[in-house]
Amino acid sequence: MSDLRKPKALLLENIHPRAAKRLAEAGFAVKSLPQALDAEALRREIADAAVIGIRSKTKLTDEVLSAAKKLSAVGAFCIGTDQIDLGAAAKRGVAVFNAPYSSARSVVEMVLGEILLLSRGVFAKNRKMHAGNWDKSAAGSHEVRGKTLGIVGYGKIGSQLSVLAEALGMEVHFHDVEEKLVLGNAKKRRSLAELLKISDVVTLHVDGRPGNRGLFGRREFNLMKPGAIFINASRGFVVDEAALAEKLKSGRLRGAALDVFSKEPRGSGEGFYSPLQGIDQAVLTPHVAGSTEEAQTAIGAFVAERLLDYAQTGGTLHSVNFPNIQLPKVSGVHRVIHIHENIPGMLAQINKVFAAHKANIVEQYLKTNESLGYAITDISPSDSRAIARDLAAIKHTIKSRILY
């Protein structure tokens, strides 16, 4: 089969080569690009793609997705999916998968390292050493044992950080808008204000929901203990960087480490600006908390397998916008996929088509969410083209296909 006839997989933003290798082995023609694309270029590239893999910089808006006539699935090779219009993808029958666990350990290790190094004043001493200044002093250098860590957002990353920080002897408190299973001896605080007032270190691990925009500003920094440390490895739009810069310059806060920013370049080598630049107490890293070789290898494998499972069996386990179904691959049948609006009576109409074509149902699965119905039916060998045509003609159908 020539590459022109193979389904296209478009991978952007330096996704690990393991993903490209796995997709190519499964019969995709893979195109990999090192950077994110602007909307116009993305519309051109996505027009003939069957699947697309992205990270955090690529924006899959409703407008961009409208150009993707062949697209069946999106792989977010990262934790967050706020860069994707999940509703627009769902209404076009495009399943979205992410990697909710694969980089959590890497993020936690980096945050924990920053807590230790900022508490000891290592970054400041490092700068002095490079300038030829030997400053051997214990002043301002502290152990983390016995200090209070305040975690804002007790999800996959925050809860794992909680366990490791407690093992170092820190007293862990957290605030989350949802009820979460508490690990170890961590204590939940009823309000963000209550948490900030007691914490020696505050670290943010919130998700990308719109309500978190501007969550942390001048008011919140004023509530923190004088001399506290602040870390953000969640989303850039959560923090008012100018307000943080003001508190660092005034000495109100001892130090800060940020891995995410309100405005980030689309790729390596592009210019970057933040009001935190040039402040000795501010440690800035280019959105790399989850970027270890171990994490990127794991993410490349995990998301690629989710995309292939969907392409080969119709399984939607771990999809963030489709009902989740895990399916075996069955021989000797036709597998029919039908994605539709979630309204009553759709399964009866689907089965009416099978009956009209005298197709015997071997197995059938249906699962729904708030907006979608996802039906998978294994039928005896029949006129699959005619069945696909009649299924597509059912009112409220979003997408239907014969998988095999």
C-alpha positions in Angstrom: 0.0 0.0 0.0 1.4 3.4 -0.9 1.7 6.2 1.6 -0.9 8.1 -0.3 -3.5 5.5 0.6 -2.5 5.1 4.2 -4.4 7.1 6.9 -2.4 10.2 7.9 -1.2 10.7 11.5 0.0 14.2 12.2 2.2 14.6 15.3 3.2 18.1 16.5 5.4 19.6 19.2 8.2 17.1 19.4 6.1 14.1 20.5 8.4 11.2 21.5 9.5 9.1 18.5 8.1 6.0 20.1 4.6 7.3 19.2 5.5 7.8 15.5 7.1 4.3 15.4 4.1 2.6 16.9 1.6 4.4 14.6 3.8 3.7 11.5 3.9 0.0 12.5 0.1 -0.1 12.6 -0.2 1.3 9.0 -0.3 5.1 9.4 1.6 7.5 7.2 3.2 9.6 10.0 4.1 13.3 9.6 6.0 14.7 12.6 6.7 18.4 13.1 8.8 19.9 16.0 6.6 22.8 16.7 3.0 24.0 17.2 1.3 25.6 14.1 -0.7 28.7 13.8 -4.4 28.3 13.0 -4.0 28.7 9.3 -1.2 26.2 8.9 -2.9 23.8 11.3 -6.1 23.9 9.2 -4.1 23.0 6.1 -2.2 20.1 7.8 -5.2 18.7 9.6 -7.5 18.6 6.5 -6.5 15.1 5.5 -5.4 13.7 8.9 -7.1 10.7 10.4 -5.5 11.3 13.8 -3.5 14.1 15.3 -1.1 14.2 18.2 -0.4 17.4 20.1 0.9 18.8 23.3 0.0 22.0 25.2 0.8 24.7 22.6 -1.5 23.5 19.7 -4.9 25.0 19.9 -7.7 22.8 18.4 -10.5 25.2 18.2 -14.0 24.7 16.7 -12.7 26.6 13.6 -9.6 24.4 13.2 -11.6 21.2 13.7 -14.1 22.2 11.0 -11.3 21.7 8.5 -10.6 18.2 9.6 -13.0 16.2 7.4 -11.2 12.8 8.0 -10.3 13.2 11.6 -11.4 10.4 14.0 -9.2 10.9 17.1 -7.0 13.4 18.9 -4.2 12.4 21.2 -3.1 15.0 23.8 0.4 13.8 24.7 0.2 15.6 28.0 -2.1 15.8 31.0 -4.2 18.9 30.2 -6.8 19.1 27.4 -7.9 22.8 27.8 -6.2 23.5 24.5 -8.8 21.4 22.8 -12.5 22.3 22.3 -13.8 19.0 23.6 -17.4 19.8 22.7 -16.6 20.7 19.1 -14.6 17.5 18.8 -17.5 15.4 20.2 -20.1 17.0 17.9 -17.9 15.9 15.0 -17.5 12.4 16.2 -13.8 12.9 17.1 -12.6 11.1 20.3 -10.0 12.8 22.4 -7.4 10.9 24.6 -4.8 12.2 27.0 -2.1 11.0 29.4 -3.4 11.8 32.8 -0.8 9.9 34.8 2.3 9.5 32.7 4.2 12.7 33.7 2.9 13.2 37.2 6.0 11.7 38.9 8.3 14.0 36.8 6.4 17.1 37.8 6.4 16.1 41.5 10.1 15.5 41.5 10.9 18.9 40.0 8.5 20.7 42.4 10.0 18.8 45.3 13.5 19.8 44.2 12.6 23.4 43.9 11.1 23.4 47.4 14.4 22.0 48.8 16.7 24.3 46.8 14.6 27.5 47.4 14.5 26.6 51.2 18.3 26.3 51.3 18.8 29.4 49.2 20.8 27.4 46.7 19.8 29.3 43.6 21.0 32.6 45.1 24.3 31.0 46.2 24.8 29.5 42.8 24.5 33.0 41.1 27.0 34.5 43.6 29.5 31.7 43.0 29.3 32.2 39.2 30.0 35.9 39.9 33.0 35.0 42.0 31.4 35.7 45.4 32.1 33.0 48.1 29.2 33.4 50.5 29.5 30.6 53.0 26.7 31.4 55.5 23.8 29.5 57.1 21.7 32.7 57.2 18.3 32.2 55.5 19.0 28.5 54.8 16.4 26.1 56.2 15.5 22.5 56.3 12.0 21.6 55.0 11.4 19.2 57.9 8.7 20.6 60.1 7.6 23.2 57.6 4.1 23.5 56.3 3.4 22.7 52.6 0.1 24.1 51.2 -1.0 22.3 48.1 -3.7 24.0 45.9 -5.3 21.3 43.8 -5.1 17.8 45.3 -5.4 15.8 42.0 -3.0 13.3 40.4 0.1 15.5 41.0 -0.9 17.3 44.2 -1.7 14.1 46.0 1.5 12.4 44.9 3.5 15.4 46.0 1.7 15.2 49.3 3.0 11.7 50.0 6.7 12.5 49.1 6.7 15.8 51.0 5.3 14.1 54.1 8.1 11.5 53.8 10.6 14.4 54.1 8.9 15.5 57.3 6.8 18.3 56.0 3.3 19.0 57.4 1.0 18.8 54.4 -2.3 20.8 54.1 -4.3 21.2 50.9 -7.3 22.9 49.4 -9.4 21.5 46.5 -12.9 22.5 45.3 -13.8 18.8 45.0 -13.9 16.1 47.6 -10.7 14.0 47.4 -9.4 10.9 49.1 -6.8 12.2 51.6 -3.5 10.4 51.6 -1.2 9.9 54.6 -1.6 12.6 57.2 -2.5 15.4 54.9 -5.2 17.8 56.1 -7.9 19.5 54.0 -8.5 23.2 54.5 -11.9 24.6 53.9 -10.8 27.7 52.1 -7.8 28.9 50.0 -7.4 31.8 52.4 -7.1 29.5 55.4 -4.4 27.4 53.6 -2.3 30.4 52.5 -2.1 31.9 56.0 -0.5 28.8 57.5 1.8 27.6 54.6 5.6 28.1 54.4 5.5 26.8 50.8 2.5 27.1 48.5 2.4 25.1 45.3 -0.3 25.2 42.6 -1.6 22.0 40.9 -5.0 23.1 39.5 -6.6 22.1 36.2 -7.4 24.3 33.2 -11.0 25.0 33.9 -12.1 28.6 33.2 -12.9 29.3 36.9 -9.2 29.0 37.7 -8.2 31.9 35.4 -6.7 34.6 37.6 -7.0 32.4 40.7 -3.8 33.8 42.2 -3.3 37.5 42.4 -2.3 40.4 44.7 -4.9 39.5 47.3 -3.7 35.9 47.5 0.0 36.9 47.8 -0.9 39.3 50.6 -2.5 36.4 52.5 0.6 34.3 52.4 3.0 34.2 55.3 5.9 36.7 55.0 9.0 34.9 53.7 7.0 32.1 52.1 7.9 30.3 48.9 5.5 30.1 45.9 5.5 27.5 43.1 3.3 27.2 40.0 3.6 24.1 37.8 -0.1 24.0 36.7 -1.4 26.6 34.2 0.1 30.0 33.3 -3.2 31.9 33.3 -3.8 31.0 37.0 -1.2 33.5 38.3 -0.8 37.3 38.0 2.9 37.4 37.3 3.2 41.2 37.8 1.7 40.9 41.3 4.1 38.1 42.1 7.1 40.1 40.8 6.0 43.0 43.1 5.9 40.7 46.1 9.3 39.2 45.3 11.0 42.6 44.8 9.5 44.0 48.0 10.8 40.9 50.0 7.3 39.9 51.1 7.9 36.5 49.5 11.3 34.7 49.8 11.3 33.1 46.4 9.2 31.6 43.6 9.5 29.0 40.9 7.4 29.0 37.8 7.3 26.5 35.0 4.2 27.9 33.2 3.4 31.4 32.1 0.5 33.5 30.8 2.2 33.9 27.5 4.4 31.1 26.2 6.2 30.8 22.8 4.9 28.1 20.4 8.3 26.4 20.3 12.0 26.4 21.2 14.1 29.3 20.1 11.3 31.9 20.1 11.4 35.0 22.3 10.0 35.0 25.8 9.0 37.8 28.2 7.8 37.8 31.8 7.8 40.5 34.4 9.6 38.0 36.6 12.8 38.1 34.5 15.8 39.6 36.2 14.5 38.9 39.8 17.1 37.0 41.7 14.5 35.1 43.8 12.5 33.9 40.8 13.4 30.6 39.2 11.9 30.3 35.7 11.8 27.1 33.6 10.3 26.7 30.1 7.3 24.4 30.8 9.5 21.4 31.4 8.2 20.0 34.7 6.8 16.9 32.9 9.5 16.8 30.3 11.8 13.9 31.4 12.8 11.2 29.0 11.0 8.7 31.2 7.8 10.7 31.1 7.9 11.5 27.4 8.6 7.8 26.5 5.7 6.7 28.7 3.3 9.3 27.3 4.3 8.5 23.7 3.5 4.8 24.3 0.3 5.4 26.3 -1.4 7.8 24.0 -0.4 6.1 20.8 -1.9 2.8 22.2 -5.1 4.7 23.0 -5.3 6.0 19.5 -4.6 2.6 18.0 -7.1 0.9 20.3 -9.8 3.3 19.0 -8.8 2.8 15.4 -8.6 -1.0 15.6 -11.3 -2.0 18.1 -13.4 1.1 18.6 -12.4 1.1 22.3 -12.7 4.5 24.0 -11.1 3.7 27.4 -9.6 6.9 28.8 -11.3 9.2 26.3 -12.1 12.6 27.9 -15.1 13.4 25.6 -16.6 10.0 24.6 -18.4 7.4 26.7 -15.7 5.0 27.9 -16.0 1.4 26.5 -13.2 -1.3 26.4 -13.8 -3.8 23.6 -12.1 -7.0 22.4 -11.3 -7.6 18.8 -13.6 -10.3 17.4 -13.0 -12.3 14.2 -15.7 -13.5 11.7 -17.9 -10.4 12.1 -18.4 -6.9 10.9 -17.9 -4.3 13.6 -20.1 -1.3 13.1 -19.6 2.0 15.0 -22.4 4.5 15.3 -21.9 7.9 17.1 -25.0 9.9 17.6 -26.6 12.6 19.6 -27.9 11.3 22.9 -31.6 11.2 22.4 -34.2 8.4 23.1 -34.9 5.8 20.5 -31.5 5.8 18.6 -30.7 2.2 19.3 -34.1 1.0 18.0 -33.4 2.9 14.8 -29.9 1.4 14.5 -31.3 -2.1 15.0 -34.0 -1.5 12.4 -31.3 -1.0 9.8 -29.7 -4.2 10.7 -33.0 -6.1 10.6 -33.7 -4.6 7.1 -30.5 -6.0 5.8 -31.0 -9.3 7.6 -27.8 -8.8 9.6 -27.7 -10.9 12.7 -26.4 -9.1 15.8 -23.6 -11.1 17.5 -22.8 -8.6 20.3 -23.9 -5.0 20.9 -22.7 -2.3 23.3 -24.2 1.2 23.9 -22.9 3.8 26.3 -23.9 7.5 26.6 -22.8 10.7 28.2 -24.5 14.0 28.5 -24.4 14.7 24.8 -23.2 11.6 22.9 -24.4 8.1 22.3 -21.7 5.5 21.3 -23.0 2.2 19.8 -20.8 -0.7 18.8 -22.4 -3.7 17.1 -20.8 -6.9 15.9 -22.9 -8.4 13.1 -22.8 -11.4 10.9 -21.2 -10.9 7.5 -23.6 -8.7 5.5 -23.7 -5.9 2.8 -21.6 -3.6 5.0 -21.6 -0.7 2.5 -25.4 -0.6 2.3 -25.6 -0.8 6.1 -23.1 2.0 6.5 -25.1 4.2 4.1 -28.4 3.6 5.9 -27.0 4.1 9.3 -25.5 7.4 8.2 -29.0 8.5 7.0 -30.5 8.1 10.5 -31.5 11.5 11.9 -29.2 12.8 14.7 -26.3 10.6 13.5 -22.9 12.3 13.9 -20.7 9.6 12.4 -20.9 5.9 11.4 -18.4 3.5 10.0 -17.7 -0.1 9.4 -14.5 -0.7 11.5 -13.8 -4.1 9.9 
